[in-house]
């Protein structure tokens, strides 16, 4: 199998991730607790170390402001449903994943909030001035993806963050699912109040992992309540971070794997990883343009992209093309709407969607050439 669906979940993982998962599962996989036996303390120490690593990597204000979650969707729901109150106004965009748009649209349809969905431009970028113009006295949240999971376009979050910081009650939520690990993120410099991300994409951890950074300006209500491993006496969720937002036993094994993935990212450097993957996308872009019959979505400026590339064929639908690649050539791509229907409506690819190709650090030029050869064989024979 040639795996080109890293925007969904990275595969394979770095060898160090597999080693860390196996070692921890065999020696330290107890329920974390701040008091108790040695294995419980070791598990709690692993969580503390993971928070420290993320805080350093993202320049957070406090390691305890990193809340471990079960994926990016979980992180986004904790943020969205934890900060919004009745009557609040929210600004988002047509680039968003359903993890952002669905909870917001549901709240708007229920009359709980009002919602403004800003359009991106023809290349897939949101203009910060358009964000500024949309802010009202009732605006509580600006929720924007750092990079589109369909187009790969990286948004100007630093400029948008500075705009949000001009307004006392406006919080800035960034969905970093496609960027953490390949694009530099500094939550303080970029004025990010809430940063949501999974661990299983560009951090190379296993599925079922993620985190939410909660900056000091954000006041978040608990999404789940329960045991915390320490304070068992208070009748409601302890107010101390991170336990205030971390009811229940966390996925300690997965978090250990995620931090082993972060070891790989820091050793290779995000810039090197991104450059490798973008070069592969550009190689494919050149082949598609040369053979003709394909329309590529989004702008071509690699300085403003991550390595996610979507296209459509003039001959076959995205689903048909993806199915042939899978069944006849053992090449895994992602056809369809990619859980982001609004950008497909804007681009004109709704309802069939596009074929998305997302290489990873272990993808080779030869594999990209095999994909291009397969596409030429499929479309040339029809």
C-alpha distance (Angstrom), angle and dihedral (degrees) to the residues before:
residue distance angle dihedral
X1 . . .
X2 3.80 . .
X3 3.80 102.0 .
X4 3.80 115.0 -150.4
X5 3.81 101.5 157.0
X6 3.79 100.5 93.9
X7 3.80 92.5 132.6
X8 3.82 86.2 69.7
X9 3.81 98.2 39.8
X10 3.79 128.6 -19.9
X11 3.79 116.8 -114.8
X12 2.93 136.6 -145.3
X13 3.77 101.5 25.7
X14 3.81 121.3 -140.2
X15 3.79 111.5 -87.9
X16 3.79 90.6 -114.4
X17 3.80 89.9 64.4
X18 3.79 92.7 56.8
X19 3.81 90.9 46.6
X20 3.82 93.0 49.4
X21 3.81 93.1 47.9
X22 3.79 92.5 49.8
X23 3.81 94.6 45.8
X24 3.80 95.3 47.5
X25 3.81 93.7 44.3
X26 3.80 90.2 53.5
X27 3.80 98.7 43.9
X28 3.80 114.8 19.9
X29 3.80 112.0 21.2
X30 3.79 99.3 130.0
X31 3.79 131.4 127.5
X32 3.81 107.7 -80.8
X33 3.76 116.6 -117.3
X34 3.78 136.2 163.0
X35 3.77 89.6 -134.0
X36 3.75 129.5 30.7
X37 3.79 140.7 60.4
X38 3.81 126.1 -6.0
X39 3.82 97.0 -97.8
X40 3.81 92.0 51.1
X41 3.78 90.2 50.2
X42 3.82 90.6 48.3
X43 3.80 90.1 53.1
X44 3.81 90.9 49.3
X45 3.80 89.9 48.4
X46 3.82 89.4 53.9
X47 3.81 89.6 55.8
X48 3.80 92.7 47.4
X49 3.79 90.7 49.5
X50 3.80 90.6 49.7
X51 3.81 91.4 52.4
X52 3.79 90.2 49.5
X53 3.82 91.3 51.0
X54 3.80 93.7 49.3
X55 3.80 92.1 44.8
X56 3.80 90.3 53.8
X57 3.81 94.2 43.3
X58 3.81 93.9 50.7
X59 3.84 98.9 31.2
X60 3.79 93.9 -119.4
X61 3.78 124.0 -179.9
X62 3.81 95.6 -123.5
X63 3.80 132.1 6.3
X64 3.81 90.4 -135.3
X65 3.80 89.9 63.0
X66 3.82 88.6 73.4
X67 3.79 108.8 95.7
X68 3.80 117.4 -164.2
X69 3.79 114.8 -132.1
X70 3.79 137.9 173.1
X71 3.82 99.1 -108.1
X72 3.78 142.0 -28.6
X73 3.80 91.8 -77.7
X74 3.79 90.6 56.0
X75 3.80 90.9 49.4
X76 3.80 92.5 50.0
X77 3.80 93.6 47.4
X78 3.80 91.4 50.5
X79 3.79 89.5 52.0
X80 3.80 99.0 42.2
X81 3.79 98.5 42.3
X82 3.79 92.6 37.1
X83 3.80 98.5 58.0
X84 3.80 106.3 31.5
X85 3.79 123.1 94.3
X86 3.80 131.2 -172.8
X87 3.79 112.0 -71.1
X88 3.81 96.0 20.8
X89 3.79 120.4 140.4
X90 3.82 120.6 -135.4
X91 3.80 130.7 -163.9
X92 3.78 120.9 -153.7
X93 3.83 137.5 148.7
X94 3.79 142.5 -118.3
X95 3.82 89.1 -108.2
X96 3.78 95.7 70.8
X97 3.77 128.5 122.4
X98 3.80 116.0 -124.1
X99 3.82 87.5 -105.0
X100 3.80 86.0 74.2
X101 3.79 103.2 27.5
X102 3.81 100.4 45.3
X103 3.81 98.6 56.8
X104 3.80 90.6 42.7
X105 3.80 94.9 47.8
X106 3.82 90.3 46.5
X107 3.81 90.4 52.7
X108 3.80 91.3 47.0
X109 3.81 92.9 47.7
X110 3.80 88.9 51.7
X111 3.80 90.4 53.5
X112 3.81 91.4 -117.3
X113 3.83 95.4 119.3
X114 3.79 138.8 5.5
X115 3.79 117.4 -120.4
X116 3.80 134.7 -155.2
X117 3.81 116.7 -166.3
X118 3.80 110.3 -162.6
X119 3.81 120.1 -151.7
X120 3.79 120.5 -125.0
X121 3.78 119.0 -134.6
X122 3.80 124.2 -100.1
X123 3.79 91.6 -82.4
X124 3.79 94.8 48.8
X125 3.81 103.4 -99.9
X126 3.81 129.7 128.1
X127 3.80 117.2 -134.8
X128 3.84 111.5 -130.4
X129 3.81 90.0 -145.5
X130 3.80 89.2 59.4
X131 3.80 88.5 53.9
X132 3.79 90.9 51.2
X133 3.79 91.8 50.1
X134 3.82 91.4 52.4
X135 3.83 95.5 55.5
X136 3.80 114.2 107.4
X137 3.82 132.9 179.7
X138 3.82 87.6 -94.2
X139 3.81 96.5 50.4
X140 3.81 109.7 123.0
X141 3.80 103.5 162.9
X142 3.79 140.1 30.0
X143 3.82 108.2 -165.6
X144 3.79 117.3 -171.8
X145 3.78 136.6 161.1
X146 3.79 114.1 -121.3
X147 3.82 90.7 -141.3
X148 3.78 130.2 7.6
X149 3.79 113.1 -109.6
X150 3.83 87.7 -147.3
X151 3.80 104.8 40.6
X152 3.80 100.8 22.8
X153 3.80 90.9 -134.1
X154 3.81 114.6 153.7
X155 3.79 114.5 -137.8
X156 3.83 125.1 -136.5
X157 3.78 93.5 -109.9
X158 3.80 95.8 160.6
X159 3.80 91.6 59.9
X160 3.81 91.5 43.8
X161 3.79 91.0 47.2
X162 3.79 92.1 53.5
X163 3.79 89.9 51.1
X164 3.81 91.2 51.8
X165 3.79 90.7 49.5
X166 3.82 89.8 60.7
X167 3.82 88.9 68.7
X168 3.81 118.0 67.2
X169 3.81 98.3 -146.0
X170 3.83 99.8 36.9
X171 3.80 116.6 104.6
X172 3.81 122.8 -161.7
X173 3.82 116.5 -139.8
X174 3.82 118.1 -172.0
X175 3.81 124.5 -166.6
X176 3.82 103.1 -148.5
X177 3.80 97.0 177.0
X178 3.82 93.6 123.9
X179 3.80 99.6 34.7
X180 3.79 113.8 40.4
X181 3.79 105.5 105.8
X182 3.82 96.4 21.9
X183 3.83 105.8 45.6
X184 3.83 121.3 48.0
X185 3.80 113.5 -107.5
X186 3.80 123.9 -170.6
X187 3.79 109.8 176.4
X188 3.80 93.3 -163.2
X189 3.80 98.5 45.3
X190 3.82 91.5 43.5
X191 3.83 93.4 46.4
X192 3.81 93.0 -124.2
X193 3.79 114.3 169.3
X194 3.80 96.4 -180.0
X195 3.81 124.6 23.3
X196 3.80 117.6 -174.3
X197 3.80 124.3 -170.7
X198 3.81 142.9 152.3
X199 3.78 124.1 -127.3
X200 3.80 98.3 -140.5
X201 3.81 101.0 70.9
X202 3.82 122.6 51.7
X203 3.82 92.6 -5.1
X204 3.84 88.9 59.9
X205 3.79 96.1 -137.0
X206 3.81 125.0 138.0
X207 3.79 123.5 -85.2
X208 3.79 116.5 -86.8
X209 3.81 93.2 53.2
X210 3.79 134.9 107.7
X211 3.78 144.5 120.3
X212 3.78 143.6 -138.5
X213 3.79 122.4 -145.8
X214 3.80 110.8 -148.7
X215 3.79 112.5 -163.1
X216 3.81 121.5 -150.0
X217 3.82 93.0 -102.2
X218 3.81 93.3 59.6
X219 3.80 120.1 84.9
X220 3.81 107.2 -162.3
X221 3.80 125.7 -172.1
X222 3.83 115.3 -139.2
X223 3.79 114.7 -89.1
X224 3.82 92.9 -163.3
X225 3.79 131.0 16.5
X226 3.77 130.4 -158.3
X227 3.77 142.3 87.1
X228 3.79 120.9 3.0
X229 3.79 103.4 -175.8
X230 3.79 92.6 -115.7
X231 3.80 121.4 39.9
X232 3.81 107.0 50.0
X233 3.79 98.6 157.6
X234 3.80 106.8 66.8
X235 3.83 114.1 94.5
X236 3.81 92.9 -136.4
X237 3.79 134.5 36.6
X238 3.83 110.6 -60.8
X239 3.82 110.7 -105.9
X240 3.80 93.2 -137.5
X241 3.81 116.7 109.3
X242 3.00 132.5 -92.4
X243 3.82 92.5 17.1
X244 3.80 92.5 55.5
X245 3.81 88.7 73.5
X246 3.82 100.3 27.0
X247 3.81 107.3 73.9
X248 3.78 113.6 167.2
X249 3.79 134.8 20.7
X250 3.81 110.6 -42.9
X251 3.80 125.1 -138.3
X252 3.80 93.5 -98.0
X253 3.80 93.9 168.3
X254 3.79 91.6 52.2
X255 3.80 92.3 47.3
X256 3.80 90.4 53.0
X257 3.79 88.1 52.8
X258 3.81 91.1 48.4
X259 3.80 92.0 53.5
X260 3.80 89.8 48.4
X261 3.80 84.9 55.4
X262 3.80 89.0 51.0
X263 3.83 87.7 54.2
X264 3.81 87.4 59.1
X265 3.81 92.7 46.8
X266 3.79 93.4 50.8
X267 3.81 92.7 45.7
X268 3.81 93.5 49.6
X269 3.84 93.6 33.7
X270 3.80 123.6 -130.3
X271 3.81 91.0 -106.9
X272 3.80 92.8 57.2
X273 3.79 93.2 45.7
X274 3.79 92.4 49.2
X275 3.80 93.5 46.4
X276 3.81 92.0 52.3
X277 3.78 93.6 49.5
X278 3.81 94.6 43.9
X279 3.80 90.8 51.0
X280 3.79 88.9 56.3
X281 3.80 91.2 50.4
X282 3.79 90.5 50.4
X283 3.80 89.6 50.4
X284 3.80 89.6 54.6
X285 3.80 92.0 43.9
X286 3.79 90.1 55.7
X287 3.80 92.3 50.6
X288 3.83 93.2 48.0
X289 3.79 93.0 49.3
X290 3.80 91.0 47.8
X291 3.80 94.9 52.1
X292 3.84 94.7 41.8
X293 3.76 128.5 -153.2
X294 3.82 95.3 92.3
X295 3.79 131.6 100.9
X296 3.80 115.1 -153.0
X297 3.81 118.3 -151.7
X298 3.79 124.3 -133.4
X299 3.79 132.5 15.4
X300 3.79 122.9 -52.2
X301 3.83 99.7 -131.3
X302 3.80 104.3 122.5
X303 3.81 90.9 -164.3
X304 3.81 88.3 68.6
X305 3.80 99.7 40.3
X306 3.75 144.4 75.2
X307 3.79 120.6 -145.0
X308 3.78 98.4 -82.6
X309 3.80 114.7 116.2
X310 3.80 126.6 -179.8
X311 3.79 128.8 -172.7
X312 3.79 143.7 160.2
X313 3.77 132.9 -138.9
X314 3.79 123.9 -129.7
X315 3.80 88.6 -139.2
X316 3.81 110.5 39.6
X317 3.81 132.7 33.9
X318 3.80 118.2 -112.7
X319 3.81 92.1 -107.0
X320 3.81 92.9 50.4
X321 3.78 93.1 46.5
X322 3.80 93.0 47.5
X323 3.80 90.9 48.3
X324 3.80 93.4 52.3
X325 3.80 91.9 47.7
X326 3.79 90.2 51.7
X327 3.78 100.3 42.8
X328 3.80 101.7 35.2
X329 3.81 103.2 29.1
X330 3.86 104.6 24.4
X331 3.80 91.0 -125.0
X332 3.82 116.7 143.1
X333 3.81 115.5 -147.3
X334 3.80 130.7 149.5
X335 3.83 117.4 -111.2
X336 3.79 124.4 -177.0
X337 3.80 137.4 42.4
X338 3.82 96.5 -36.9
X339 3.83 92.9 -139.5
X340 3.82 88.0 -70.5
X341 3.82 106.4 97.6
X342 3.81 98.3 161.4
X343 3.79 96.1 63.9
X344 3.80 89.3 48.1
X345 3.81 88.9 54.1
X346 3.81 89.2 50.2
X347 3.79 92.8 48.1
X348 3.80 93.2 44.0
X349 3.81 96.5 -117.5
X350 3.81 95.7 113.7
X351 3.04 127.3 147.9
X352 3.82 100.3 10.5
X353 3.79 95.1 43.7
X354 3.79 130.0 -161.5
X355 3.79 138.9 -75.4
X356 3.80 109.0 -104.8
X357 3.79 122.4 -156.1
X358 3.81 118.3 -170.1
X359 3.82 117.0 173.5
X360 3.77 123.5 -162.1
X361 3.80 138.0 -151.3
X362 3.80 92.5 -80.1
X363 3.81 96.0 47.8
X364 3.81 113.8 111.8
X365 3.78 134.8 -149.3
X366 3.79 88.5 -115.9
X367 3.82 90.3 59.1
X368 3.80 91.4 50.7
X369 3.80 89.0 50.2
X370 3.80 89.7 50.9
X371 3.81 89.5 53.4
X372 3.80 91.8 49.3
X373 3.81 91.4 47.4
X374 3.80 89.9 50.1
X375 3.81 92.1 50.0
X376 3.79 90.5 50.0
X377 3.79 91.6 49.3
X378 3.81 92.9 47.9
X379 3.79 97.8 46.4
X380 3.79 96.3 34.1
X381 3.76 91.6 57.3
X382 3.82 95.5 55.5
